[in-house]
Each structure stands twice: as C-alpha cells, then as structure tokens.
C-alpha cells in the first residue's frame, strides 16, 4: 500500500485588524467608483451642452419622421443646436424644440430658412440657412416653419412618371403608332429621292409635275441662251465702233458747237438789246415832248373849232363845216 500524501498546513485565520483594513479599502473603492461615475456623468452632461446657455427655437413641420431627440441642427456643416423635445401641436403638426447655444445663435437671423432633409442614403438632417447676416438676429423662443426635402417621398411620383413615359413609348413604337407611320413615310420619301427626278418628285408629289418642271427648266435655259445672244447683239449695236454710242458722241460734239455759236449770238443780241434800251430811253424823252406838243395842238384845234363854230353861227351861208387839217 502506498503511504498517504502529507496534508499541507492550513493558512492562519485573518486577524480582526486585517479585516478592518479590508472594509476601508472596499469603502474607498466604492467611493472612487461613485466619483468616477459622477465625473463621467458630469462630463457627458458638459459634452451634451447641459451647462451651456441656450435659447429655444421651435420648428413646425408636417411630420417628424426621421427626427430624434438629441439630433444636431447644423449651419454650414457645423452643429449649432440640438433637438430637445418633439411634440404634437394643436393643429396636428410636429413641433420640434431645438436648443441653440447662445454663442452660436448669432448665425441665425429673422430671415433664416430651416429645412429637414432626408436623402436616399443616410439619415435625416436639420439644416439652417442665413442668406442675409445683416438682418436682425433671431429672437429667443421663435417659431419657424421647417421645409421638408424628403427624396424618398418623390420615388412614387418618379415611378408613376416613368410608368407614363414607358406607356407613351410603347404606344409610339406599336404597329399602329405614329413612329412606325413616320418611318414608313420617311422610307417612301427616301425612295422618291433615289428616283429619276429626286427632290423634284418629293416636292411635286407626283412624276408628271416633276417632268413638267424639268421641261420648264429646259425651256428657261434655252430662253436665257437667246437672251444672252440678244444682249450681245445689242451690246455690239450700242457700244460698237458704228454703234449708237459713237453716233451719240458725234451728235454731242455737233450740239456743243451749236451751243458755242448760240452763245456768241446771244452775246451779240445782248449788245443790240443794250443799244435798244438806249434808243428806248431817247424815244421816251421824245414821246414826252410829243405829248406836250399834241396838247398844244389840241388846244389850238379847239380854239379853231370854236372859231369855226362862231363863223358858222354868224355866217349861215356856208354849210360845209368840215375842217381839214394838213
């Protein structure tokens, strides 16, 4: 038989002093854990802005889908506020209460625009836009309408539009559709273009009218050739060596000579007229003298006539009262 293993000596029991120190250490450890938890809680509160001075902003939206408490509100990509509470207003709209830090509230103006955007990828975002930073600042407790830009809400409308487009394309490309008829007409036009008269056949619509147009063009070409011949003949007659231009030039030379002779004749007539004016002046003076002489003669005749009348009155024997002047 094997001998039994030796039993190890038992550890001495802890004394009362050692147990008392253990309780102190446990209390200290517990206090340290409590302080650590309180510090972490205070840090979290500080990090969440619990000790910052804030002002309240109320955003009204048709619905608050995608919006959660604690969500940030951004301005130019930087968080300036945090959603504090979401509640339902009396008119059935969503009332989103946002706390904005005092130092960041300077970016919000009375003309600022607030949007709630929800894209196809990613979560919902609350964004603020301030176009005019010179406007008055946004007051504390302001209520503003938030504009929603939900891309997922446009998907049903987009699908309906795509469905309508596909239906229209199917109707156009069907056997009795407008596209098939247009292609048939285009093929017919192409065949006519490749025919004998080409574009004329397409423009006229039938072969007979196209032939008449071609015949008319041929006649027009012949007429133009005749007109060119007539123009050349007229050019020779008008501008040739024996043409009308040469005759006209000779006639102009003769007319120039006649005008020179007429000019010299007019000079002579001018001299004669000047002499006639001098003679007329002399005649005018002589006419004045003749007028005085005639007046004297008439006065003498009146005296003679009175004398003759007196003689006839006194001598009635003479009946011939005619007075003959020399």
VOLUM-802230 format. One line per 3 residues: number of its first residue (from 0); their letters; for each residue z, y negated, x of N, C-alpha, C. Coordinates in steps of 0.001 Angstrom, whole numbers. Layout:
<recs>
NUM = A = Z Y X Z Y X Z Y X ~ ...
</recs>
This chain:
<recs>
0 = XXX = 0 1188 838 0 0 0 0 -1236 872 ~ -759 -2213 278 -811 -3495 1013 420 -4304 711 ~ 821 -5031 1692 2006 -5854 1517 1660 -7077 698
3 = XXX = 2552 -7569 -156 2261 -8764 -985 2119 -10013 -120 ~ 1154 -10932 -679 912 -12164 66 2141 -13051 9 ~ 2365 -13810 1029 3532 -14675 1023 3369 -15813 45
6 = XXX = 4376 -16182 -678 4358 -17268 -1662 4579 -18576 -922 ~ 3642 -19601 -1169 3826 -20884 -467 5036 -21581 -999 ~ 5621 -22351 -185 6819 -23056 -632 6458 -24106 -1664
9 = XXX = 7196 -24300 -2689 6945 -25286 -3751 7215 -26692 -3240 ~ 6348 -27653 -3822 6489 -29060 -3396 7759 -29623 -3963 ~ 8335 -30522 -3253 9560 -31117 -3748 9282 -32001 -4927
12 = XXX = 10156 -32033 -5891 10012 -32867 -7082 10131 -34337 -6696 ~ 9284 -35259 -7367 9359 -36692 -7041 10706 -37238 -7449 ~ 11086 -38152 -6712 12368 -38788 -6979 12197 -39859 -8036
15 = XXX = 13265 -40435 -8498 13235 -41474 -9545 12597 -42752 -9030 ~ 12796 -43092 -7735 12211 -44323 -7153 10694 -44236 -7106 ~ 10189 -43025 -6710 8731 -42856 -6661 8136 -42972 -8055
18 = XXX = 8723 -42437 -9089 8213 -42535 -10471 8236 -43974 -10934 ~ 9246 -44736 -10581 9315 -46138 -10974 8183 -46933 -10341 ~ 7824 -46723 -9132 6691 -47426 -8492 5373 -47044 -9148
21 = XXX = 5269 -45828 -9602 4054 -45410 -10278 3857 -46152 -11591 ~ 4931 -46375 -12305 4819 -47131 -13553 4391 -48571 -13288 ~ 4876 -49149 -12219 4499 -50532 -11866 3031 -50613 -11523
24 = XXX = 2602 -49607 -10759 1180 -49601 -10408 312 -49435 -11645 ~ 747 -48583 -12554 -36 -48393 -13783 -99 -49676 -14598 ~ 1039 -50404 -14672 1049 -51677 -15408 137 -52695 -14736
27 = XXX = 230 -52737 -13388 -644 -53678 -12671 -2114 -53347 -12880 ~ -2397 -52036 -12836 -3792 -51639 -13060 -4251 -51994 -14462 ~ -3358 -51811 -15429 -3708 -52156 -16794 -3927 -53666 -16950
30 = XXX = -3048 -54461 -16322 -3219 -55916 -16370 -4528 -56354 -15694 ~ -4838 -55682 -14582 -6089 -56017 -13890 -7302 -55699 -14761 ~ -7227 -54563 -15465 -8333 -54208 -16348 -8454 -55205 -17491
33 = XXX = -7305 -55617 -18038 -7347 -56613 -19121 -7923 -57926 -18616 ~ -7492 -58363 -17418 -8012 -59614 -16848 -9500 -59507 -16568 ~ -9910 -58326 -16085 -11338 -58123 -15814 -12148 -58184 -17100
36 = XXX = -11644 -57564 -18158 -12336 -57609 -19441 -12373 -59017 -20004 ~ -11277 -59746 -19882 -11257 -61121 -20369 -12211 -62006 -19561 ~ -12228 -61796 -18247 -13161 -62569 -17422 -14604 -62274 -17781
39 = XXX = -14882 -60971 -18006 -16250 -60618 -18389 -16609 -61229 -19734 ~ -15630 -61207 -20654 -15893 -61791 -21969 -16120 -63291 -21861 ~ -15260 -63973 -21048 -15448 -65418 -20857 -16794 -65726 -20194
42 = XXX = -17176 -64895 -19228 -18468 -65116 -18561 -19618 -64931 -19535 ~ -19484 -63903 -20366 -20542 -63687 -21353 -20612 -64850 -22342 ~ -19419 -65342 -22756 -19424 -66491 -23647 -20025 -67716 -22981
45 = XXX = -19701 -67904 -21700 -20272 -69037 -20957 -21778 -68873 -20791 ~ -22172 -67624 -20464 -23618 -67388 -20291 -24374 -67560 -21597 ~ -23727 -67254 -22710 -24368 -67411 -24001 -24250 -68822 -24538
48 = XXX = -23623 -69707 -23778 -23523 -71102 -24175 -22454 -71389 -25188 ~ -21391 -70571 -25195 -20340 -70783 -26182 -19542 -72043 -25899 ~ -19518 -72490 -24657 -18726 -73658 -24293 -19589 -74915 -24127
51 = XXX = -20886 -74824 -24408 -21777 -75978 -24288 -21727 -76799 -25570 ~ -21934 -78109 -25408 -22038 -78982 -26559 -23444 -78843 -27137 ~ -23516 -78524 -28389 -24805 -78262 -29035 -24939 -79124 -30280
54 = XXX = -26186 -79249 -30730 -26471 -79855 -32023 -27275 -78863 -32857 ~ -27144 -78996 -34163 -27705 -77994 -35054 -29098 -78413 -35517 ~ -29969 -77439 -35604 -31328 -77608 -36128 -31571 -76500 -37134
57 = XXX = -32052 -76857 -38316 -32312 -75886 -39385 -33820 -75789 -39581 ~ -34350 -74589 -39421 -35774 -74322 -39615 -35962 -73555 -40913 ~ -36853 -74035 -41775 -37175 -73392 -43036 -38512 -72669 -42896
60 = XXX = -38536 -71375 -43273 -39742 -70558 -43160 -39902 -69735 -44424 ~ -41139 -69276 -44648 -41391 -68432 -45825 -40649 -67108 -45724 ~ -40534 -66573 -44522 -39760 -65353 -44304 -39276 -65346 -42866
63 = XXX = -38278 -64561 -42611 -37675 -64486 -41273 -37972 -63157 -40600 ~ -39097 -62567 -40938 -39435 -61268 -40349 -39653 -61424 -38849 ~ -38985 -60611 -38069 -39098 -60647 -36624 -38107 -61557 -35956
66 = XXX = -37406 -62416 -36722 -36421 -63344 -36160 -35053 -62677 -36199 ~ -34325 -62756 -35088 -32996 -62135 -34989 -32007 -63151 -34444 ~ -30734 -62934 -34761 -29670 -63796 -34249 -29595 -63636 -32733
69 = XXX = -29484 -64757 -32030 -29457 -64738 -30572 -30819 -64951 -29943 ~ -31864 -65021 -30751 -33203 -65252 -30213 -33307 -66686 -29697 ~ -34045 -66853 -28594 -34199 -68167 -27988 -35321 -68948 -28671
72 = XXX = -35154 -70267 -28710 -36221 -71191 -29079 -36681 -71894 -27806 ~ -37970 -71840 -27519 -38485 -72323 -26243 -39261 -73620 -26437 ~ -39265 -74389 -25353 -40063 -75607 -25269 -40765 -75593 -23919
75 = XXX = -42089 -75534 -23936 -42887 -75435 -22707 -42502 -74208 -21892 ~ -42078 -73132 -22573 -41731 -71893 -21901 -40283 -71782 -21483 ~ -39467 -72850 -21670 -38063 -72832 -21268 -37177 -72752 -22518
78 = XXX = -36160 -71883 -22502 -35257 -71784 -23657 -34367 -73011 -23755 ~ -34400 -73664 -24910 -33569 -74851 -25126 -32623 -74664 -26302 ~ -32764 -73580 -27066 -31893 -73344 -28210 -31803 -71866 -28510
81 = XXX = -30831 -71520 -29378 -30595 -70112 -29703 -30295 -70005 -31193 ~ -30866 -68967 -31826 -30654 -68743 -33252 -29192 -68336 -33456 ~ -28509 -69115 -34270 -27099 -68845 -34523 -26884 -68062 -35810
84 = XXX = -27690 -68363 -36824 -27461 -67704 -38096 -28762 -67708 -38891 ~ -28969 -66689 -39699 -30124 -66585 -40594 -29586 -66346 -41992 ~ -30007 -67182 -42933 -29514 -67054 -44292 -30634 -67371 -45266
87 = XXX = -30404 -67052 -46519 -31392 -67254 -47572 -31046 -68527 -48329 ~ -32048 -69433 -48433 -31835 -70718 -49101 -31921 -70547 -50612 ~ -31595 -71620 -51342 -31609 -71578 -52795 -33015 -71407 -53361
90 = XXX = -34027 -71894 -52642 -35401 -71786 -53131 -36078 -70491 -52700 ~ -35334 -69563 -52105 -35888 -68270 -51726 -36508 -68238 -50338 ~ -36454 -69326 -49605 -36994 -69353 -48251 -35910 -68968 -47240
93 = XXX = -36379 -68578 -46067 -35450 -68224 -44992 -34949 -69491 -44314 ~ -33646 -69551 -44089 -33004 -70710 -43453 -32460 -70242 -42104 ~ -33101 -70729 -41027 -32770 -70295 -39675 -32015 -71433 -38995
96 = XXX = -30770 -71171 -38647 -29921 -72173 -37991 -30001 -71951 -36485 ~ -30393 -73009 -35769 -30581 -72935 -34319 -29637 -73936 -33665 ~ -28916 -73472 -32645 -28068 -74354 -31847 -28851 -74783 -30608
99 = XXX = -28976 -76092 -30442 -29717 -76656 -29314 -28734 -77378 -28413 ~ -28786 -77092 -27113 -27906 -77751 -26158 -28159 -79253 -26138 ~ -27061 -80020 -25985 -27184 -81473 -26007 -28107 -81978 -24903
102 = XXX = -28002 -81394 -23731 -28817 -81872 -22619 -30294 -81516 -22794 ~ -30591 -80494 -23616 -31982 -80117 -23872 -32523 -80699 -25161 ~ -31649 -81300 -25971 -32096 -81874 -27245 -32964 -83111 -27045
105 = XXX = -32976 -83677 -25845 -33788 -84868 -25592 -35278 -84581 -25654 ~ -35652 -83284 -25604 -37077 -82929 -25678 -37566 -82822 -27124 ~ -36651 -82872 -28067 -37018 -82756 -29477 -37075 -84146 -30090
108 = XXX = -38177 -84447 -30792 -38382 -85739 -31434 -38586 -85538 -32935 ~ -38578 -86645 -33655 -38758 -86551 -35097 -40154 -86064 -35469 ~ -41095 -86221 -34567 -42452 -85744 -34824 -42714 -84358 -34241
111 = XXX = -41678 -83675 -33755 -41870 -82351 -33158 -42297 -81341 -34217 ~ -43046 -80338 -33750 -43544 -79263 -34611 -42925 -77963 -34129 ~ -42477 -77124 -35088 -41819 -75856 -34775 -42644 -74722 -35383
114 = XXX = -42863 -73669 -34589 -43673 -72535 -35026 -42904 -71236 -34792 ~ -43207 -70272 -35649 -42712 -68899 -35489 -43945 -68023 -35305 ~ -44156 -67541 -34083 -45375 -66821 -33730 -45051 -65348 -33533
117 = XXX = -45960 -64554 -34044 -45819 -63113 -33878 -47185 -62545 -33559 ~ -47376 -62063 -32342 -48652 -61541 -31918 -48780 -60058 -32161 ~ -49968 -59540 -31826 -50191 -58103 -31959 -49354 -57323 -30965
120 = XXX = -49136 -57913 -29799 -48334 -57273 -28750 -47159 -58199 -28449 ~ -45955 -57639 -28399 -44771 -58440 -28100 -44019 -58802 -29367 ~ -42865 -59447 -29168 -42017 -59800 -30292 -42324 -61170 -30834
123 = XXX = -41451 -61592 -31746 -41594 -62898 -32385 -41011 -63977 -31482 ~ -41662 -65139 -31479 -41206 -66257 -30651 -41093 -67498 -31516 ~ -40036 -68279 -31245 -39848 -69577 -31894 -40126 -70641 -30836
126 = XXX = -41097 -71490 -31119 -41525 -72479 -30122 -41468 -73869 -30739 ~ -41184 -74859 -29873 -41129 -76264 -30284 -42190 -77035 -29501 ~ -42866 -77973 -30177 -43891 -78806 -29549 -43584 -80255 -29867
129 = XXX = -43577 -81080 -28822 -43342 -82526 -28973 -44521 -83247 -28339 ~ -45387 -83779 -29200 -46566 -84472 -28672 -46278 -85872 -28200 ~ -45373 -86591 -28895 -45053 -87975 -28561 -43587 -88046 -28161
132 = XXX = -43335 -88044 -26852 -41952 -88126 -26372 -41357 -89516 -26528 ~ -42190 -90502 -26898 -41681 -91852 -27122 -41152 -92049 -28536 ~ -41299 -91043 -29411 -40770 -91143 -30769 -39242 -91066 -30761
135 = XXX = -38605 -91462 -31866 -37127 -91372 -31928 -36659 -89927 -31778 ~ -35492 -89709 -31163 -35000 -88338 -30982 -34630 -87688 -32306 ~ -34639 -86355 -32291 -34306 -85586 -33486 -32800 -85653 -33728
138 = XXX = -32428 -85967 -34973 -31013 -86128 -35293 -30335 -84767 -35433 ~ -29008 -84779 -35340 -28214 -83560 -35479 -28233 -83090 -36935 ~ -28441 -81785 -37135 -28493 -81220 -38476 -29819 -81426 -39175
141 = XXX = -30877 -81758 -38428 -32192 -81998 -39035 -32750 -80704 -39616 ~ -33476 -80834 -40719 -34124 -79699 -41387 -35629 -79891 -41239 ~ -36274 -78903 -40656 -37711 -78971 -40419 -38380 -77685 -40914
144 = XXX = -39631 -77832 -41356 -40409 -76678 -41793 -41035 -76005 -40572 ~ -40877 -74695 -40485 -41448 -73921 -39383 -42771 -73311 -39834 ~ -43780 -73452 -39006 -45101 -72899 -39291 -45186 -71494 -38720
147 = XXX = -45677 -70572 -39516 -45801 -69180 -39073 -47209 -68931 -38573 ~ -47277 -68214 -37468 -48555 -67794 -36898 -48530 -66312 -36625 ~ -48591 -65536 -37681 -48473 -64080 -37571 -49866 -63485 -37490
150 = XXX = -50202 -62940 -36321 -51531 -62356 -36156 -51689 -61076 -36957 ~ -50606 -60326 -37154 -50710 -59076 -37901 -51025 -59320 -39367 ~ -50643 -60508 -39881 -50959 -60807 -41263 -52449 -61038 -41471
153 = XXX = -53165 -61394 -40396 -54601 -61618 -40510 -55411 -60332 -40433 ~ -54781 -59225 -40060 -55526 -57970 -39913 -56129 -57504 -41231 ~ -55383 -57515 -42371 -56031 -57098 -43628 -57222 -57974 -44003
156 = XXX = -57088 -59298 -43823 -58214 -60170 -44106 -59390 -59877 -43189 ~ -59072 -59621 -41898 -60127 -59299 -40954 -60837 -57997 -41325 ~ -60056 -57000 -41738 -60666 -55730 -42153 -61518 -55905 -43399
159 = XXX = -61060 -56738 -44334 -61865 -56989 -45532 -63171 -57694 -45185 ~ -63080 -58653 -44252 -64301 -59344 -43830 -65258 -58392 -43126 ~ -64703 -57530 -42263 -65551 -56547 -41571 -66199 -55597 -42575
162 = XXX = -65436 -55221 -43605 -65987 -54331 -44631 -67153 -55017 -45358 ~ -66986 -56310 -45665 -68068 -57038 -46326 -69292 -57154 -45425 ~ -69058 -57410 -44139 -70175 -57522 -43198 -70925 -56195 -43087
165 = XXX = -70182 -55105 -43000 -70826 -53788 -42905 -71624 -53488 -44171 ~ -71070 -53850 -45341 -71804 -53628 -46588 -73082 -54459 -46630 ~ -73009 -55713 -46165 -74211 -56553 -46147 -75251 -56005 -45187
168 = XXX = -74805 -55548 -44008 -75743 -54973 -43034 -76393 -53710 -43600 ~ -75601 -52885 -44297 -76158 -51678 -44906 -77180 -52030 -45986 ~ -76888 -53085 -46769 -77844 -53497 -47798 -79124 -54052 -47194
171 = XXX = -78993 -54770 -46072 -80184 -55346 -45444 -81056 -54267 -44822 ~ -80425 -53263 -44204 -81177 -52230 -43485 -81545 -51043 -44363 ~ -81288 -51097 -45668 -81647 -49981 -46549 -83162 -49918 -46732
174 = XXX = -83640 -48874 -47449 -85069 -48675 -47645 -85696 -49831 -48422 ~ -84965 -50343 -49394 -85478 -51443 -50219 -84888 -52786 -49802 ~ -84341 -52853 -48601 -83710 -54075 -48130 -84710 -55104 -47640
177 = XXX = -84175 -56311 -47448 -85024 -57426 -47003 -85504 -57222 -45574 ~ -84682 -56598 -44723 -85084 -56392 -43334 -86268 -55444 -43240 ~ -86238 -54360 -44025 -87356 -53419 -43987 -88645 -54087 -44486
180 = XXX = -88533 -54906 -45556 -89714 -55621 -46046 -90211 -56637 -45020 ~ -89295 -57328 -44352 -89705 -58303 -43329 -90409 -57616 -42168 ~ -89902 -56449 -41756 -90553 -55709 -40672 -91943 -55236 -41084
183 = XXX = -92088 -54809 -42352 -93410 -54397 -42827 -94385 -55573 -42826 ~ -93910 -56740 -43306 -94770 -57920 -43291 -95118 -58324 -41865 ~ -94169 -58213 -40971 -94427 -58543 -39569 -95453 -57599 -38962
186 = XXX = -95392 -56323 -39323 -96381 -55374 -38831 -97773 -55709 -39366 ~ -97846 -56106 -40652 -99136 -56488 -41225 -99700 -57711 -40524 ~ -98843 -58699 -40244 -99298 -59901 -39527 -99773 -59542 -38124
189 = XXX = -99074 -58626 -37465 -99489 -58194 -36121 -100844 -57512 -36166 ~ -101087 -56682 -37182 -102398 -56035 -37318 -103503 -57057 -37519 ~ -103222 -58085 -38333 -104225 -59131 -38528 -104483 -59910 -37247
192 = XXX = -103424 -60168 -36472 -103606 -60874 -35205 -104447 -60074 -34231 ~ -104306 -58757 -34275 -105092 -57902 -33393 -106493 -57666 -33909 ~ -106845 -58205 -35107 -108164 -58008 -35688 -109215 -58889 -35046
195 = XXX = -110371 -58989 -35744 -111521 -59690 -35180 -111284 -61195 -35102 ~ -110734 -61773 -36168 -110568 -63222 -36220 -109151 -63675 -35871 ~ -108227 -62763 -35619 -106906 -63085 -35101 -106101 -64018 -35990
198 = XXX = -105687 -65127 -35403 -104805 -66065 -36108 -105462 -66689 -37322 ~ -106832 -66844 -37297 -107512 -67395 -38463 -107359 -66483 -39667 ~ -107425 -65191 -39435 -107227 -64240 -40531 -105824 -64370 -41114
201 = XXX = -104805 -64613 -40231 -103430 -64774 -40706 -103274 -66074 -41488 ~ -103898 -67148 -41006 -103760 -68437 -41667 -104493 -68485 -42996 ~ -105715 -67943 -43032 -106510 -67985 -44250 -106069 -66939 -45266
204 = XXX = -105567 -65824 -44801 -105114 -64788 -45714 -106141 -63739 -46047 ~ -107442 -64017 -45777 -108489 -63025 -46043 -109598 -63202 -45028 ~ -110466 -62189 -44953 -111522 -62163 -43943 -112634 -63146 -44259
207 = XXX = -112962 -63332 -45552 -114079 -64205 -45921 -113807 -65650 -45518 ~ -112613 -66138 -45810 -112281 -67522 -45426 -112274 -67683 -43917 ~ -111832 -66673 -43198 -111858 -66750 -41738 -113294 -66852 -41231
210 = XXX = -114237 -66066 -41841 -115646 -66167 -41430 -116193 -67560 -41715 ~ -115868 -68129 -42864 -116354 -69475 -43176 -115812 -70497 -42180 ~ -114566 -70359 -41780 -114007 -71281 -40782 -114759 -71159 -39462
213 = XXX = -115065 -69919 -39054 -115799 -69722 -37799 -117182 -70334 -37895 ~ -117864 -70137 -39061 -119205 -70720 -39231 -119129 -72245 -39218 ~ -118104 -72797 -39872 -117938 -74254 -39871 -117703 -74787 -38465
216 = XXX = -116931 -74065 -37665 -116713 -74486 -36276 -118003 -74446 -35472 ~ -118841 -73418 -35725 -120125 -73346 -35013 -121020 -74515 -35400 ~ -121099 -74816 -36712 -121904 -75953 -37147 -121370 -77261 -36573
219 = XXX = -120060 -77374 -36532 -119458 -78587 -35955 -119806 -78729 -34478 ~ -119836 -77608 -33767 -120195 -77658 -32352 -121639 -78084 -32169 ~ -122547 -77552 -33042 -123947 -77963 -32959 -124098 -79444 -33286
222 = XXX = -123373 -79899 -34309 -123432 -81315 -34670 -122922 -82191 -33534 ~ -121878 -81750 -32867 -121369 -82519 -31720 -122388 -82579 -30593 ~ -123131 -81482 -30389 -124172 -81499 -29362 -125251 -82512 -29708
225 = XXX = -125663 -82558 -31003 -126662 -83552 -31424 -126118 -84967 -31273 ~ -124874 -85148 -31626 -124283 -86477 -31482 -124248 -86902 -30019 ~ -123956 -85955 -29125 -123970 -86285 -27699 -125363 -86706 -27255
228 = XXX = -126414 -86015 -27768 -127774 -86410 -27419 -128102 -87795 -27930 ~ -127710 -88079 -29199 -127960 -89409 -29746 -127218 -90482 -28968 ~ -126016 -90157 -28559 -125252 -91131 -27778 -125907 -91394 -26435
231 = XXX = -126411 -90327 -25794 -127100 -90518 -24515 -128359 -91365 -24699 ~ -129151 -91099 -25803 -130360 -91888 -26068 -130007 -93347 -26346 ~ -128965 -93546 -27156 -128543 -94912 -27445 -128047 -95619 -26190
234 = XXX = -127423 -94870 -25312 -126965 -95455 -24053 -128135 -95916 -23215 ~ -129206 -95072 -23191 -130392 -95461 -22418 -131058 -96696 -23017 ~ -131118 -96755 -24383 -131771 -97900 -25017 -130942 -99177 -24905
237 = XXX = -129665 -98999 -24899 -128829 -100204 -24869 -128574 -100684 -23449 ~ -128213 -99712 -22553 -127832 -100110 -21194 -128896 -99800 -20151 ~ -130070 -99319 -20552 -131118 -99016 -19586 -131747 -100267 -19001
240 = XXX = -132754 -100024 -18108 -133427 -101166 -17455 -134213 -101991 -18461 ~ -134785 -101350 -19492 -135532 -102061 -20538 -134756 -102103 -21840 ~ -133462 -101958 -21761 -132660 -101874 -22964 -132301 -103227 -23540
243 = XXX = -131499 -103103 -24596 -131123 -104309 -25328 -130200 -105203 -24514 ~ -129461 -104629 -23617 -128574 -105453 -22803 -129348 -106372 -21887 ~ -130440 -105844 -21275 -131275 -106684 -20403 -131938 -107781 -21203
246 = XXX = -132497 -107401 -22398 -133120 -108429 -23252 -132096 -109471 -23670 ~ -130906 -109008 -24011 -129878 -109964 -24395 -129496 -110880 -23251 ~ -129474 -110322 -22010 -129144 -111170 -20862 -130212 -112247 -20662
249 = XXX = -131512 -111855 -20820 -132605 -112840 -20669 -132515 -113896 -21765 ~ -132224 -113428 -23006 -132105 -114386 -24094 -130941 -115348 -23853 ~ -129888 -114857 -23297 -128754 -115722 -22987 -129118 -116749 -21927
252 = XXX = -129915 -116321 -20943 -130362 -117283 -19930 -131222 -118381 -20549 ~ -132170 -117957 -21448 -133011 -118965 -22108 -132158 -119884 -22986 ~ -131201 -119302 -23688 -130323 -120110 -24524 -129503 -121083 -23682
255 = XXX = -129091 -120658 -22495 -128360 -121558 -21604 -129228 -122725 -21172 ~ -130539 -122431 -20887 -131454 -123520 -20514 -131642 -124480 -21678 ~ -131814 -123929 -22898 -131981 -124793 -24071 -130740 -125643 -24304
258 = XXX = -129583 -125044 -24089 -128349 -125810 -24256 -128266 -126934 -23242 ~ -128770 -126687 -21992 -128797 -127765 -20992 -129694 -128900 -21427 ~ -130901 -128539 -21967 -131813 -129590 -22444 -131193 -130345 -23617
261 = XXX = -130541 -129581 -24521 -129907 -130241 -25659 -128793 -131172 -25195 ~ -128065 -130755 -24141 -127002 -131602 -23617 -127567 -132927 -23090 ~ -128727 -132862 -22340 -129352 -134097 -21827 -129885 -134949 -22971
264 = XXX = -130466 -134278 -24028 -130949 -135040 -25193 -129798 -135737 -25886 ~ -128668 -135043 -25999 -127513 -135667 -26632 -127016 -136865 -25838 ~ -127134 -136793 -24514 -126746 -137953 -23705 -127653 -139140 -24007
267 = XXX = -128988 -138858 -24140 -129917 -139941 -24468 -129643 -140478 -25866 ~ -129380 -139600 -26807 -129069 -140060 -28158 -127797 -140908 -28155 ~ -126870 -140553 -27303 -125639 -141332 -27198 -125931 -142740 -26734
270 = XXX = -126835 -142871 -25768 -127204 -144211 -25295 -127893 -145007 -26393 ~ -128802 -144314 -27135 -129501 -145000 -28229 -128502 -145449 -29297 ~ -127539 -144598 -29580 -126541 -144965 -30574 -125727 -146163 -30131
273 = XXX = -125419 -146216 -28850 -124703 -147400 -28359 -125544 -148673 -28546 ~ -126871 -148583 -28243 -127742 -149751 -28459 -127816 -150095 -29941 ~ -127900 -149026 -30792 -127960 -149279 -32235 -126688 -149956 -32719
276 = XXX = -125549 -149559 -32138 -124298 -150221 -32517 -124333 -151696 -32156 ~ -124920 -152013 -30960 -125036 -153431 -30562 -125952 -154182 -31522 ~ -127103 -153533 -31889 -128032 -154175 -32820 -127384 -154355 -34175
279 = XXX = -126606 -153357 -34591 -125928 -153462 -35887 -124944 -154622 -35891 ~ -124264 -154849 -34768 -123351 -155986 -34710 -124097 -157292 -34864 ~ -125273 -157396 -34192 -126074 -158620 -34326 -126582 -158774 -35746
282 = XXX = -126981 -157648 -36319 -127501 -157685 -37693 -126407 -158112 -38663 ~ -125188 -157664 -38396 -124082 -158034 -39267 -123871 -159539 -39241 ~ -123982 -160148 -38054 -123835 -161606 -37957 -124973 -162312 -38686
285 = XXX = -126218 -161765 -38470 -127366 -162396 -39150 -127241 -162244 -40652 ~ -126729 -161124 -41104 -126550 -160895 -42540 -125553 -161898 -43113 ~ -124533 -162230 -42371 -123580 -163242 -42836 -124256 -164609 -42984
288 = XXX = -125101 -164954 -42008 -125837 -166243 -42103 -126789 -166218 -43275 ~ -127468 -165078 -43486 -128402 -164962 -44602 -127672 -165095 -45927 ~ -126439 -164575 -46009 -125663 -164717 -47239 -125380 -166176 -47559
291 = XXX = -125035 -166969 -46527 -124804 -168389 -46762 -126087 -169090 -47181 ~ -127182 -168701 -46500 -128465 -169307 -46846 -128875 -168952 -48266 ~ -128662 -167722 -48661 -129001 -167292 -50015 -128173 -168056 -51039
294 = XXX = -126905 -168290 -50721 -126071 -169060 -51639 -126617 -170467 -51819 ~ -127053 -171075 -50716 -127628 -172416 -50813 -128894 -172402 -51640 ~ -129731 -171317 -51386 -130999 -171232 -52135 -130723 -171049 -53603
297 = XXX = -129757 -170216 -53957 -129441 -170020 -55356 -128925 -171302 -55989 ~ -128122 -172070 -55230 -127639 -173337 -55783 -128800 -174298 -56035 ~ -129764 -174313 -55093 -130929 -175187 -55269 -131739 -174747 -56452
300 = XXX = -131915 -173402 -56606 -132689 -172876 -57735 -132008 -173230 -59037 ~ -130678 -173128 -59074 -130007 -173508 -60303 -130228 -174988 -60638 ~ -130182 -175808 -59579 -130461 -177243 -59815 -131876 -177452 -60314
303 = XXX = -132870 -176736 -59672 -134274 -176885 -60098 -134437 -176393 -61518 ~ -133743 -175234 -61812 -133842 -174694 -63156 -133256 -175665 -64174 ~ -132155 -176308 -63812 -131589 -177313 -64720 -132520 -178496 -64893
306 = XXX = -133186 -178879 -63772 -134124 -179989 -63859 -135317 -179643 -64726 ~ -135817 -178403 -64547 -136964 -177968 -65348 -136584 -177911 -66808 ~ -135417 -177391 -67074 -134966 -177345 -68463 -134847 -178737 -69041
309 = XXX = -134363 -179667 -68238 -134253 -181056 -68707 -135624 -181629 -68994 ~ -136644 -181305 -68095 -138013 -181797 -68304 -138595 -181172 -69558 ~ -138367 -179909 -69742 -138894 -179268 -70944 -138265 -179855 -72201
312 = XXX = -137004 -180227 -72076 -136378 -180842 -73248 -136960 -182203 -73544 ~ -137203 -182935 -72436 -137743 -184276 -72630 -139243 -184250 -72840 ~ -139976 -183405 -72272 -141433 -183306 -72390 -141788 -181991 -73070
315 = XXX = -141803 -181985 -74360 -142050 -180738 -75084 -143493 -180313 -75093 ~ -144366 -181080 -74431 -145774 -180707 -74454 -146047 -179524 -73575 ~ -145335 -179389 -72593 -145567 -178254 -71670 -144795 -177058 -72165
318 = XXX = -145449 -175874 -72443 -144827 -174671 -72984 -144612 -173590 -71940 ~ -145313 -173788 -70819 -145169 -172762 -69764 -143946 -173087 -68947 ~ -142841 -172266 -69126 -141557 -172548 -68436 -141352 -171653 -67226
321 = XXX = -142436 -170929 -66870 -142288 -170023 -65742 -142273 -170804 -64463 ~ -141330 -170473 -63617 -141185 -171145 -62309 -141522 -170149 -61243 ~ -142529 -170428 -60464 -142992 -169527 -59418 -142472 -170040 -58102
324 = XX = -141788 -169206 -57459 -141245 -169524 -56134 -142218 -169073 -55074 ~ -142214 -169760 -53954 -143090 -169295 -52853 -142579 -167997 -52261
</recs>
